Amino acid sequence: MVGDIMDWMAASTSSPSRPLALGPALGFVGTLAGRHHAGPTNLRTNLYIVALAPAGYGKDHPRKALSRLAVESGLDRYLGPEGFLSDSALRKTIEHNPSQLSLMDEFGAFIAKIMDRRAGTHQSSIRQMLMQMFTSADSLYKGTASAAESAVPIYNPNFSVYGTSTPHDFWPSMSGKGISDGFLPRWLVLTITGDPADGIEPKASLEPPTKLIEDCRAIITHNGAGNLPDSASRPILRPRVADWGVGAKERWMELRLAFKRRGEACSPDLAALWTRTMEVALRVAHIVAIGVDPERPVLTRDLVDWAAKLMELSTRHCIVEVSDRLALNDKQAEYLKVRRWIKEAGSDGVTSSTLKKMVNGEFDLRRLNDITQQLLESKQIEQRFASTKTGGRPSHRWFAL
């Protein structure tokens, strides 16, 4: 079913992108199956997914198509708000309907709001609530009481997020704290690269296929919930537990150990990115298995391998971006920014005068000289007398190593 949703989304637009269709498909199937399905290790089907693509890549179509599919199926109650102004708003949303998927555009702005050190408690607490609900889907989320309202228990919260943004908006918003406190490692990050497809003749209608609508409803029917909404005040005591396929459990344990060792071999500030790789991968594999057979989902070895490769790609992209952009303090942020400017200049390099213009008053030029000297001594950059690829007068230029 995940593949069928992707096929329809890609075929019904003039700018198809299967990677952009993957996130909404996984999130929606996981939301429909939420609270009534458990993986072999008791993991649930809630996911946090962000797709990062350049502007003009067609990020709107998969979100709009999924909304249309939900409405046509009569399941739009499973789509949550497109944003939250406070932690109490998020909590009340899940209390009202404990299995929801929020489709968020301009997601970098949302992350900036909840990661900002100057943000109010009602906004910064959203991040903490998201982390707690991610791991509470198999049990009970109690939350924090306040003077204004008591903490109402939420059983088996199954809240998922699919956000879209550009890399340049998202990564500067994600501070180094997002790694150390475990926020970023909970995310499946889909980094879309390459030139976008455009001007393709759509092969399918914007109207969802009848079979797709029936399959969506079938997941709810197989849950035993019919068309009645589940209550957040009632626990799901006996979820349908997925089976391991032949060799799948052994493969999962093998990969989990391999990724754990990768984390141990990393620098301490990057090691956390590997900690939840196979946990998220197992959730992804489980969702696809439910889409294959909602009555008796089976996690095959091939599914475990595919999901692990997807999460490995996500983690590697995170490591590259974190190394280039995320800082634990202001001085480190300046250092990383200068290194990134030189790196992004590519084979043309960048002159010292151009670097000074890029600083644009963010910090003084003495600090710029100190940073370039540090980068030079650590062999991350070098200075050569060269011209650009298009010719012109040679000059001293900085190049990334």
N, C-alpha and C positions, 0 to 999 in steps of 0.2 A: 504493500500500500504506500509506503514511503516513496518508492520508485515511481509508482503510478501518479502520485501527486506531483512529483518533480517533472515527469513526462508532460503532464497537462500544462503546468506552469511554463515550461520551456517552449511548448508548441503553440501557446496562445498569445505570444508577444513577438514584436519585430526585433526585440533586443534580448534574445534568450541567454540565460546563464544558469546552467544546472547547479553550480556551486551556490549561487544565491537562492535557488529553490530548495536546497537541502535543509537549511536551517528551519524555515517555516514548516516543512513536511515533518521533520523529526519532532519539533515542538508541539505540533497539533496532535499527532498520533499519540505522543507521550501524555498529553493533557487529557485526551479522551479516555486513555487507558488508566489514568491516574487513580490511585487509592484502591483499585481493585486488582492490580497486578503487582507481583513482587518477583524480583530476580532470584536466581539460585542462592545468592548471598544476602537476600532480603533488601537489596537496593531497589529504589522505586524509579518512576519514569519522569521525574521533574528534571528539567535541564535549563541551564543558562547559556544562551548562544548569542554571539555577536558576529555579524558579517561586516567586514571592512573592505570597501571598494572605492575607487576614485569617483569623483563627481561625474554624473552623466552615464553611469554604468547600468541604469535600469533597476535600482534598488527598490523602487516603489511597487513594481508589478507583482512580485511574489507576495508581498504583504496584502495588496488589494485583492489578489486572486484568492488567497487563503480566507480573507474576510467574506468574499463572495461564496466560497465553498461552505463555510460555516453557516451562513444565512440560508443558503439553498437547502442545507441538510437539516435545518431547524436546530442547529447546535451552536448558535452564536452566543449563548450564555457562557460558553467556555472561553470566550475571548474577553480578556480583562481590559482595564483602562490603558491608554497609551502613555501614561506617566503618573507620578505620584508626588504630591507637594509635601507630604509628611509621612512619618512612620505610622501614625495612627490611621491615616487614609489607607495605607497598604494593609494594615491589620484588619480594618473593617471590611475591605474588599474580600479578603480571604475568609473572614468569618461568614460573609454572605454566601460565597460559593468557593469551597476549598480547593477546587481544581480549575485553574485558569491559566491562560497564556496571554501575556501582554506583548503586543507588537509595537515596538517603539522606534520611531524615526528620530534622526538627529540625536542618536544615543550618546554621542560624546558629551553633549551638553548635560544630559542627565547624570552621567558619571562625574563630570566636573562638579556638579551641584552636591553630590553626596560624598565626594572625596575632598572637597575644599576644607582646609583647616579652619577657615573663618565661618563655615556654615553653622547654622543653629542646630541645636540638639535634635529638633524634629526632622531635620534633613539628614544629618550625619548618621542618625540612628537607623536610617533605611538600610545602609550597608550592613550593619550588624544584624538586622532582622533578616535580610536576604541570606546571609551566611548561616544563620540558625535554622531557617526554614528549609534550606537545601539539605541539611542533614537530619531534619525532624520528620521527613515524609513517612518514615516507617514507624513513627511513634506519636508523640504529643508535643505541640509547641505551646508553651505557657506565656512567654513574653514577659514584659515588665509592666507593673501597675504604676499608675500616676495618680496625682491628686484629683485629676479631672475624671478619670475612668479606671475601672478595675480591669485586671487581665483575665479575659475570657479564654479558657482552653480551646485550642484548635487541634482536633485529631487529624492526623495524616494530611497535613497541608501539602498540596501538590501544585505549587506555583512555579510556572516557567516563564522565561523571558526570551524573546527574539528581538534583538536590537540591530539597527544598521547605522553605519557611520563611515566617514572617511578615516583612513589611518592618521592623517594630520590632525583631525579633531579628537579622535579617541585617545591616542597614546599620550599626548601631553596632559590629558585630564586624569589619567590613571597614575597616581603617585606611587612612589616606592613602597608606601605603607600597604598598598593593595596586594603586594606580594608577601610581605612579612606576616600579615594577619590572615592570609589564606583566601582573600577575596578573589584575586585573579586566577589562582589555580583551580577554582570551581567552574571556570568558563571554558566552553568550546569556542575557540576563536577561528573563524573562517576568513582567511586573508585572500582576497580575490585579486589576482594580478593578470597582466596581459592586456591586449586591446579588446574593448567590448565589441560584441557582435551588434550590428545595426543594419537596418534595411532588409531584414529577413522576412519573407512572406509567412505570416502565421499559418500553421497547419491545423490549428484547432480553434474552436470557438471560445469566447470568454465564459460561456455557460459551462459549468462543471458537468462532466459526463455522468450519466445516470448511475453507472456502476460505482463511480467514486463516491457519490452521495450515499448509495446503499452500503458501501463498505464502511463509511464513517459511522453510519447509524448502527451497523453490525457490531462495532467495537463496544458501543454503549449497551446494546442488547446482550452481548456475551458477558458484560460485566454484571448483568442481573439488575441493572438500575433502571432499565426501560427509559422513559422520558422524564423521570422524576429526578430533580436535583438532589445531590447528596448533601447531608448536613454536616457542618464542621464540628458539631457537638456530639457526633456519633462516630465511634471508632470503627474501622473496618478490621474485624478480628481474623477473618480467614480469606486473605487475598488469593488469587490464582497464582501459584508459584510456577515459574518457567523451569523447564528441564535443561540439563546439560546435554549437548550432543556428544557423539563419540570423539574423544580426545580434546573436547573444548575446555573442560576444567583444567586439565594438565597444561594446555597452552596458555590459559589465562594466568595460572600461577607462575609459569615460566616468564611470561612477559612482565608481570608485576614485579618479579625479582629483578629482571633486566633494567626496568625503568627506575627501580629503587637504587640500583647501583649507579645508574647515570646521575641521579641526584646526589649521591655521595661523592661522586667524582667532580661535581660542579663546585663553583664558589658558593659559600653559604647563602649569599643573597639571591642566587638563582636556583638553589637546590629545591626550594619549595614548589617551583613550577612543575617538578616531576612527581610530587607526592600523591596527587589525585588523578594522575593520567589514566591509570587502568580502572579507577572507580568510575570516572566519567565515560570511559570507553565501554564499560560493561552496561551502563545505562543506555548508551546509544545502540549497542548490539541487541539489547532486550527490546527496545522500541521497534527496531526493524523486525525482530522475530514476532512481535505481537501483530505487526502489519501483515505478516505472512500467514499467521494462523492465530487469531485471538482466543480460540478455545484451548489450544494446546501449544503455546509458544515454546520453541526449542532454540537454544543458543548453540549454533553449530560452530565448529572450529573455524570455518571460513568467515563467519560473522565476527567472531572474536578478533581474528587477524585484521579484517577490514577496519573495524572500529578502532583497534589499536593503532593502525597506520594513520587514520584520520586524526586521532588525538596526538600522535607523535608529531605530525605536521603542524598541528595547532601549537604544541609546546615549543617546537623549534622556532616558529614565527615569533612567539612571545619572547623567547630568549634573545633573538636578534633585536627586537624592538626595545626590550627592557635594557639591553646593553647599550643601546644608542640613545635612549630617551629618558628612562626613569631614574630619578635621583632621590636620595634620602635627605638631602639638604640643599640650600640655595647655591652653595659653592659648587657642589657636584653637578647641579643642574646647568650651571654656566659652562663647566668643563665639557659635559656631554653635548651641549648645544654647539659649541665651537667644533668639536670633533665631527658632529653630524653634518655641519655646514661644509666642511672640507670633504667629507666622504661623499656627500650628495653632488659635489662638483664633478665627480667622476674623473675621467681621463683628461679633461681640460684643466683640472686644478683650479685654484683660486688665488688671486693676488692678495697681498697684505692690505692694500687700500680697499679692496672689495670686502674683505673681512671686517674692516673697521666700519664700513657702511652698514653691514649686516648687524653689528652690535647695536647701532641706532640708539645709544644712550642707555641700554639695559644695564651695563656695567662699564667701569672706566677702562680706558685703553691700556693702562698699566696692568690691569687684571688680564686683558687679552694677551698681552705679551707674556705674562706668567704662564697662562694656559698653553699657548703655542710652544713655549719652552718645555713644559712638562710633557706634552704630547711628542715633542721631538726626542727628548731624552728617553721616553718609554718606547720609542720606535713605533709609534702609531701613525706618525706623519713624517714626511720629508719635504725639503724645499729644493726645487730644481729650477734651472734657467731654461724655460721652454716657451713655446707658442701654443696656441689652441689648434684643434684639428682643422679649423678653417683658415689657418695661417695667421698673418699679422706679426707685429713686432714681438720678438721673444721678451719675456720678463721673468722675474723670480716669482714662482708660484708654489703654493702648498698643495701636496698630494697625500691622500690617505694610503697607508701601507696595508 
